[in-house]
Amino acid sequence: MRAAAAAVALLATLLGGAAAHAAETEPPEITITGELIDLKCYGTMGLQGAIHQECAAKCAREHWPVAVLEEKEQRLYPLVVPPAAVADAAGSQVRVTGTVLMGSVILLPSRLEVEHAGAWSDVPLPNVE
């Protein structure tokens, strides 16, 4: 009986340690490309594109949340970043590398690049950790 109880306790300890290790492992980073939009105008009126660029930047400066509208699947990825920090890229094509949080589509960016005339340039990101 004691041996069985000891074996169960050992197994529970090992499995618990493995679960804790899995919980501590960070998810892999992904990279997506699409338009950086403000969620106010896109969410309420569907506005996007070059014609909406100035308004998107204004909304981001006013701290409305921003997201990347991924170009292939048209999936929205809200960004965990102060919107004003990326306002100059609003309405532009961007490439974002980051971690998807807890199985959602919310993206914690580690790098954001904006496209200008076919060339990519980095947008400085504030530390949000």
HUWOHU-V185580 format. One record per residue. N is the residue number from 0. OMEGA is omega in whole degrees, -180 to 180 (999 if undefined). BURIAL is 1 if it has 16 or more other ideal C-beta (glycine too) atoms within 10 Angstrom, else 0. Layout:
n:omega:burial
N:OMEGA:BURIAL
N:OMEGA:BURIAL
This chain:
n:omega:burial
0:180:0
1:-179:0
2:179:0
3:179:0
4:179:0
5:179:0
6:179:0
7:179:0
8:179:0
9:179:0
10:179:0
11:179:0
12:180:0
13:180:0
14:178:0
15:178:0
16:179:0
17:179:0
18:179:0
19:179:0
20:180:0
21:180:0
22:-179:0
23:-179:0
24:-180:0
25:176:0
26:-180:0
27:176:0
28:174:0
29:175:0
30:178:0
31:178:1
32:178:0
33:-179:1
34:174:1
35:-176:1
36:170:1
37:-175:1
38:178:1
39:-175:1
40:179:1
41:-177:1
42:-177:0
43:-175:0
44:-180:0
45:-176:0
46:179:1
47:175:1
48:-175:0
49:-179:0
50:-177:0
51:-172:1
52:-179:1
53:180:0
54:179:1
55:179:1
56:179:1
57:179:0
58:178:1
59:178:1
60:177:0
61:173:0
62:170:0
63:-178:1
64:178:1
65:179:1
66:172:1
67:173:1
68:-175:1
69:-169:1
70:-175:0
71:-176:0
72:-177:0
73:178:0
74:178:0
75:175:1
76:175:1
77:-178:1
78:174:1
79:-178:0
80:175:1
81:-175:0
82:-178:1
83:-179:0
84:-178:1
85:-175:1
86:-178:1
87:179:0
88:-178:1
89:-179:1
90:-179:1
91:172:1
92:-179:1
93:173:1
94:-175:1
95:174:1
96:-180:0
97:-177:1
98:175:1
99:-174:1
100:171:0
101:175:0
102:-180:0
103:173:0
104:177:0
105:-172:1
106:173:1
107:-173:0
108:171:1
109:179:0
110:175:0
111:179:1
112:178:1
113:-179:1
114:174:0
115:178:0
116:176:0
117:179:0
118:-180:0
119:175:0
120:-178:0
121:172:0
122:-180:1
123:179:0
124:175:1
125:178:0
126:-179:0
127:-179:0
128:999:0
